[in-house]
Amino acid sequence: MTSSPFLVTPRPNPTARSRLVVFPYAGGGAAVFYHWLDRLPLDIELSIVRLPGRESLVDTAPFRDSQRAASHIADTLVSSDRRPVACFGHSLGALMAYETVRELRRRGGQLPYLLMLSGRSAAHVPMRREPVFNLPRTAFFAQLVAMGGMPEEMLALPELLEFVEPTLRADLAINDTYQHVIEPPLAVPFVTFAGRQDGDFPESDIARWAELTSLSFRQHAFDGGHFFINTHRDELLRWVVQHVAEYRPPLAGAAQELPELHFV
């Protein structure tokens, strides 16, 4: 795989049968997924997308639109490494995973064999909440706390808030100003994950990702709000690992039978 600051592979494993490329939620960096490393089997290599404005890229201006971000990520994913790839993204990460795969298709590049989309309404479905990225500072951070994306204790740390604010606003601008451009459905199976108590991205809106794939679709739901990715970490990861193996093309190159459309 091409070496790039936009993609972190904490434990390179060229003998792994497939790669799992994961996309963090707004404000998140590679560290969001470090705890997955010890829970993945040896035949899956984990790579984590890291956008500018965080961690080692903290001095780089963050992206504010999905197309520019997807283009840079696609640049990183295009390589001579032909191992099968599965993608997972949560919230903003789901949107970025989807747009990156569409960008790869425009380039005629290798598409992932599976796209897992978590905690975000389908790209063509208008969001239910009002934009957050352009709120005044006090209201902005209060909304993040209400959404479960920030502990309330952080409100008492003004220097930290000032440090993270530009990246958070930029990430949320990608999400809040996104306009879906109609293209043919992706010839990639979709698996989605939803929080049953997520008022901003309800199960019914997440289920509409089925309209954007020409192959199979499955959905899982968890008790919890938007950040079930943290509160139901082990259960979510079990499903991710199962699907990465289940959909992975067989070594012999034989055609793989995919599950029919259904909901779990």
Secondary structure, 3 states (H helix, E strand, C coil): CCCECCEECCCCCCCCCEEEEEECCCCCCHHHHHHHHHHCCCCEEEEEECCCCCHHHCCCCCCCCHHHHHHHHHHHHCCCCCCCEEEEEECHHHHHHHHHHHHHHHCCCCCCCEEEEECCCCCCCCCCCCCCCCCCHHHHHHHHHHHCCCCHHHHHCHHHHHHHHHHHHHHHHHHHCCCCCCCCCECCCEEEEEECCCCCCCHHHHHHHHHHECCCEEEEEECCCCCHHHHCHHHHHHHHHHHHHHHCCCCCCCCCCCCCCEEC
